[in-house]
Amino acid sequence: MKHAVHIKRRNFCLAFYCRYGIDIDIRLRHDDSVRKVTVSYDHRCFHHLPDYRIVVNIGFHKSVNEGHPDKICDQVSDAILDACLEQDPQSKVACETCTETYMVIVFREITTKAKVNYEKIIAKDLKEHVIKPVIPPQSLDNKTIFSVNPSGRFVIGGPHGDAGLTGRKILIDTYGGCGAHGGGAFLGKDPTKVDRSGAYIFRQAAKSVVASGLARRCIVQVSCAIGVPDPLSVFEDTYKTGKIRDKDILALIKENFDFRPGMISINLDLTRGVNFRYQKTTAYGHFGRDDPDFTWETLKLLKPRKA
C-alpha cells in the first residue's frame, strides 16, 4: 500500500511515500531545491539528515478529523454519555452511533435514571461539529436559529410522504437560480421542444464564449415562435467582463451556432436515446456534467476576426 504524508517543519516541506522503502523529498521553500534520500521499510525509521539538522521519526496510521463520519459518531456517543452522567453519575452506558446520508442511528445499552432527549443531543452535536465549522463566523450571532429536523422524525419518503409532478424543480435542473431560466420544464420533452433543446444549445454557446477566453461570464438568450424556424432575436450579455465588444461576441455566436430547432437536434445528436441518456438528466442537473451523452457540454473554440 502506498501512503503519502506531508509534514511542515519550520521552513521545510517534507513529503514521503511508503512502498517497499521510503523515498523522502526535502524541498527548500526559498529556492525549491530537492534533496532525496531512501531508507529501508520498518515500522519505526530514524534517519539523520545532517545538512538540514532534522531527525525523521516515521510511523504510519490513518488520521481523520472531527468532521469525519466516524468521529461524528464518536462525538454523538460521548455526548449521550455526558448527558447521562450529568444527571446520574451511576449511569451504565454502552452507546454506539452510526450515520448515513440524512440519517443518524443510536444503538444503546443504557441503564440510567437520567431523562435524556437523544434527538436534542444529536441535533446539538451536529450543530457544533457539522454546521458551525462550515459557516463563516460573521454569519452567525446570538439571533441565529438552527433547525435540525424541526418537525421531528421524517421517516416516510417518496410518493407515500409527498406528491410528485414532472417539471417542478426546474431551477435545480439548470443553474440553481444563479442563471436565467426560460420558465419551461425540460423533462419528458423531445428535442423538437425548444424549452429543452434551446436551453442546451444556448448553454453550449455561452460556455464556449467563456472557454474561448472572450469573457469571464456570459448569458445567451433567444426568442422563438412556433412555426418559425429562425429565432426572432438573439441576445448576449457578458456582464461587463468581455475582452472584446459584446456586439462582436454576438456576431461570433451567430456565425458558429445554428439556433433552428431542427439543426439543434442534429448538431447535438439529440434524437439518440440509448444508454438511458435523458433519464440521466433527471437528477444532479443537466449542465456541468462530464458525460459524453451530454453533448451540449462540448466546447467550440470561438476566434475573433483580426481587424
C-alpha positions as CSV (number, residue, x, y, z in Angstrom):
1,M,0.0,0.0,0.0
2,K,1.2,3.5,-0.8
3,H,1.0,6.2,1.9
4,A,1.5,9.8,1.2
5,V,2.1,12.3,4.1
6,H,3.0,15.9,4.2
7,I,4.7,17.4,7.2
8,K,5.5,21.1,7.7
9,R,8.6,21.8,9.8
10,R,9.9,25.3,10.0
11,N,10.8,26.4,6.5
12,F,10.8,22.9,5.1
13,C,8.1,20.8,3.4
14,L,8.8,17.1,4.0
15,A,6.9,14.7,1.7
16,F,7.4,10.9,1.8
17,Y,5.9,7.8,0.3
18,C,6.0,4.3,1.6
19,R,6.3,1.4,-0.8
20,Y,9.0,-1.2,-0.2
21,G,11.1,1.6,1.0
22,I,10.6,5.2,1.9
23,D,11.5,7.9,-0.6
24,I,11.9,11.3,1.1
25,D,11.9,14.6,-0.7
26,I,13.0,17.6,1.3
27,R,12.1,20.8,-0.5
28,L,13.6,24.1,0.5
29,R,10.9,26.8,0.1
30,H,13.2,29.6,-0.8
31,D,14.8,28.0,-3.8
32,D,12.7,24.9,-4.4
33,S,15.7,22.7,-4.4
34,V,15.2,19.0,-3.6
35,R,17.3,16.6,-1.5
36,K,16.3,12.9,-1.9
37,V,17.1,10.0,0.5
38,T,15.8,6.5,0.8
39,V,15.5,4.4,4.0
40,S,14.5,0.8,4.3
41,Y,11.0,-0.1,5.4
42,D,10.3,-0.5,9.1
43,H,7.6,0.4,11.4
44,R,9.9,2.9,13.1
45,C,12.5,4.5,10.9
46,F,15.1,7.0,12.1
47,H,17.2,8.8,9.6
48,H,19.5,11.7,10.4
49,L,19.9,14.4,7.8
50,P,22.9,16.5,8.9
51,D,22.6,19.0,6.2
52,Y,19.2,20.1,7.4
53,R,19.6,19.3,11.1
54,I,16.4,17.3,11.3
55,V,15.6,13.8,12.6
56,V,12.8,11.9,10.9
57,N,10.7,9.5,13.0
58,I,8.3,7.8,10.6
59,G,5.2,5.9,11.6
60,F,2.1,5.1,9.7
61,H,-1.6,5.3,10.8
62,K,-4.8,6.6,9.5
63,S,-5.8,10.0,10.8
64,V,-9.1,11.8,10.4
65,N,-10.5,15.0,11.9
66,E,-13.7,15.7,13.8
67,G,-15.7,16.2,10.6
68,H,-15.2,12.6,9.5
69,P,-18.3,10.4,9.8
70,D,-16.6,8.1,12.2
71,K,-15.6,10.9,14.5
72,I,-19.1,12.5,14.4
73,C,-20.4,9.1,15.6
74,D,-17.8,9.1,18.4
75,Q,-18.9,12.6,19.4
76,V,-22.6,11.8,19.5
77,S,-21.9,8.6,21.6
78,D,-19.9,10.5,24.1
79,A,-22.3,13.4,24.2
80,I,-25.0,10.9,25.2
81,L,-22.7,9.6,27.9
82,D,-22.1,13.1,29.2
83,A,-25.8,13.8,29.4
84,C,-26.4,10.6,31.3
85,L,-23.6,11.1,33.8
86,E,-24.5,14.7,34.3
87,Q,-27.9,13.7,35.8
88,D,-26.9,10.2,37.2
89,P,-23.3,9.6,37.9
90,Q,-24.1,5.9,38.4
91,S,-25.3,5.5,34.8
92,K,-24.2,2.4,32.9
93,V,-23.7,3.3,29.3
94,A,-22.7,1.4,26.2
95,C,-23.7,3.6,23.3
96,E,-22.8,3.3,19.6
97,T,-23.8,5.6,16.8
98,C,-23.8,5.1,13.0
99,T,-24.5,7.6,10.3
100,E,-25.7,7.5,6.7
101,T,-26.9,10.2,4.3
102,Y,-29.6,12.2,6.2
103,M,-29.6,9.6,9.0
104,V,-28.2,9.2,12.5
105,I,-28.9,5.9,14.3
106,V,-28.1,5.4,18.0
107,F,-27.7,1.9,19.4
108,R,-27.7,1.9,23.2
109,E,-27.5,-0.3,26.2
110,I,-28.1,2.3,28.9
111,T,-29.2,1.9,32.5
112,T,-29.8,5.3,34.0
113,K,-32.1,7.5,36.0
114,A,-31.4,10.4,33.7
115,K,-34.1,11.8,31.4
116,V,-32.2,12.2,28.1
117,N,-33.6,13.8,24.9
118,Y,-31.5,11.9,22.5
119,E,-32.7,13.7,19.4
120,K,-31.8,17.1,21.0
121,I,-28.3,15.9,21.8
122,I,-27.8,14.7,18.3
123,A,-29.0,18.0,16.9
124,K,-26.8,20.0,19.2
125,D,-23.7,17.9,18.3
126,L,-24.4,18.2,14.6
127,K,-24.7,22.0,15.1
128,E,-21.4,22.2,16.9
129,H,-19.3,19.8,14.7
130,V,-21.0,19.9,11.3
131,I,-22.9,23.2,10.8
132,K,-20.7,25.7,12.6
133,P,-17.4,24.6,11.1
134,V,-18.7,25.3,7.6
135,I,-20.5,28.6,8.2
136,P,-18.3,31.8,8.4
137,P,-18.3,33.1,12.0
138,Q,-19.5,36.5,10.8
139,S,-22.7,34.9,9.5
140,L,-23.6,33.6,13.0
141,D,-24.8,35.6,16.0
142,N,-27.0,35.1,19.1
143,K,-30.1,35.5,16.9
144,T,-29.2,32.7,14.6
145,I,-31.8,29.9,14.6
146,F,-30.6,26.3,14.0
147,S,-33.3,23.9,12.7
148,V,-32.4,20.3,12.6
149,N,-35.4,18.2,11.6
150,P,-37.7,20.8,13.3
151,S,-40.8,18.8,12.5
152,G,-39.4,15.7,14.3
153,R,-38.7,12.4,12.7
154,F,-39.1,12.2,8.9
155,V,-39.3,8.5,8.1
156,I,-41.9,8.4,5.3
157,G,-40.4,9.4,2.0
158,G,-41.2,9.1,-1.7
159,P,-44.7,9.3,-3.1
160,H,-46.0,7.8,0.2
161,G,-44.9,11.0,2.0
162,D,-45.4,13.7,-0.6
163,A,-46.9,14.3,-4.0
164,G,-44.8,14.4,-7.2
165,L,-45.2,16.1,-10.5
166,T,-42.8,16.4,-13.5
167,G,-41.2,19.8,-14.0
168,R,-41.5,21.3,-10.5
169,K,-37.7,21.6,-9.9
170,I,-36.6,23.5,-13.0
171,L,-34.0,25.7,-11.2
172,I,-32.1,22.8,-9.7
173,D,-32.2,21.2,-13.1
174,T,-30.3,24.2,-14.5
175,Y,-28.3,26.8,-12.6
176,G,-29.9,26.9,-9.1
177,G,-31.1,30.4,-9.6
178,C,-27.6,31.8,-10.5
179,G,-28.6,31.9,-14.2
180,A,-31.7,32.9,-16.0
181,H,-34.3,30.2,-16.8
182,G,-36.9,30.5,-19.6
183,G,-39.6,29.1,-17.4
184,G,-40.3,25.8,-19.3
185,A,-39.5,22.4,-17.9
186,F,-37.1,20.1,-19.7
187,L,-38.1,16.6,-18.6
188,G,-40.3,14.5,-20.7
189,K,-39.9,16.7,-23.8
190,D,-38.3,15.6,-27.1
191,P,-35.7,17.7,-28.9
192,T,-38.4,19.5,-31.1
193,K,-39.4,21.4,-27.9
194,V,-37.1,24.4,-27.6
195,D,-37.8,24.5,-23.9
196,R,-35.2,21.7,-23.7
197,S,-33.2,21.7,-26.9
198,G,-32.9,25.5,-27.0
199,A,-31.6,25.6,-23.4
200,Y,-29.0,23.0,-24.4
201,I,-27.6,24.9,-27.4
202,F,-27.6,28.3,-25.5
203,R,-25.6,26.6,-22.8
204,Q,-23.1,25.4,-25.3
205,A,-22.8,28.9,-26.8
206,A,-22.4,30.7,-23.5
207,K,-19.9,28.1,-22.2
208,S,-17.9,28.4,-25.4
209,V,-17.7,32.2,-25.1
210,V,-16.1,31.8,-21.6
211,A,-13.9,28.8,-22.5
212,S,-12.6,30.7,-25.5
213,G,-11.4,33.5,-23.2
214,L,-13.7,36.1,-24.6
215,A,-15.4,36.8,-21.3
216,R,-15.5,35.6,-17.7
217,R,-19.3,35.4,-17.6
218,C,-21.8,35.1,-20.4
219,I,-25.6,34.6,-20.9
220,V,-27.3,33.9,-24.2
221,Q,-31.0,34.4,-24.7
222,V,-33.0,33.5,-27.7
223,S,-36.6,34.3,-28.6
224,C,-38.5,31.8,-30.7
225,A,-42.0,31.5,-32.2
226,I,-43.9,28.3,-33.0
227,G,-43.8,27.5,-36.7
228,V,-40.9,30.0,-37.4
229,P,-37.6,28.1,-37.9
230,D,-35.2,31.0,-37.2
231,P,-35.2,32.8,-33.8
232,L,-36.9,36.1,-33.6
233,S,-34.0,37.6,-31.6
234,V,-30.6,36.5,-30.1
235,F,-29.2,38.4,-27.2
236,E,-25.9,38.1,-25.4
237,D,-24.5,39.7,-22.3
238,T,-21.1,39.3,-20.7
239,Y,-21.9,41.5,-17.6
240,K,-19.0,43.8,-18.5
241,T,-16.5,41.0,-18.3
242,G,-15.9,40.8,-22.1
243,K,-12.4,41.0,-23.6
244,I,-13.9,42.3,-26.8
245,R,-17.1,44.2,-27.6
246,D,-20.4,42.4,-26.9
247,K,-21.6,43.0,-30.4
248,D,-18.5,41.2,-31.7
249,I,-19.1,38.3,-29.4
250,L,-22.8,38.2,-30.5
251,A,-21.6,38.1,-34.1
252,L,-19.3,35.1,-33.4
253,I,-22.2,33.3,-31.7
254,K,-24.4,33.7,-34.7
255,E,-21.7,32.5,-37.0
256,N,-20.9,29.4,-35.1
257,F,-24.3,28.2,-33.8
258,D,-27.4,27.3,-35.6
259,F,-30.4,28.0,-33.4
260,R,-33.1,26.5,-35.7
261,P,-34.8,23.7,-33.7
262,G,-34.2,21.0,-36.4
263,M,-30.5,21.9,-36.6
264,I,-30.1,22.0,-32.9
265,S,-31.3,18.4,-32.7
266,I,-28.9,17.3,-35.5
267,N,-25.8,19.2,-34.3
268,L,-26.2,18.0,-30.7
269,D,-27.4,14.5,-31.7
270,L,-30.5,14.9,-29.5
271,T,-32.6,12.1,-31.1
272,R,-30.2,9.4,-29.8
273,G,-31.9,8.0,-26.7
274,V,-29.9,4.9,-25.8
275,N,-27.8,4.4,-22.7
276,F,-30.6,6.0,-20.5
277,R,-29.4,9.3,-21.9
278,Y,-32.2,11.5,-20.9
279,Q,-33.0,9.7,-17.7
280,K,-29.6,10.6,-16.5
281,T,-30.6,14.3,-16.7
282,T,-33.4,13.8,-14.2
283,A,-31.1,14.1,-11.2
284,Y,-28.0,16.2,-10.4
285,G,-28.7,18.7,-13.2
286,H,-28.5,19.0,-16.9
287,F,-25.4,21.1,-17.0
288,G,-21.8,20.8,-15.8
289,R,-21.7,17.0,-16.3
290,D,-18.7,15.1,-17.5
291,D,-20.6,12.6,-19.7
292,P,-20.3,12.0,-23.4
293,D,-24.1,11.8,-23.7
294,F,-24.3,15.5,-22.6
295,T,-23.3,16.7,-26.0
296,W,-24.2,20.3,-25.2
297,E,-21.2,20.4,-22.8
298,T,-18.9,20.1,-25.8
299,L,-17.0,23.3,-26.4
300,K,-16.5,25.3,-29.7
301,L,-13.4,27.5,-29.9
302,L,-14.5,31.0,-30.9
303,K,-11.8,33.1,-32.5
304,P,-12.4,36.8,-33.1
305,R,-11.7,38.1,-36.5
306,K,-8.5,40.1,-36.8
307,A,-9.0,43.8,-37.6
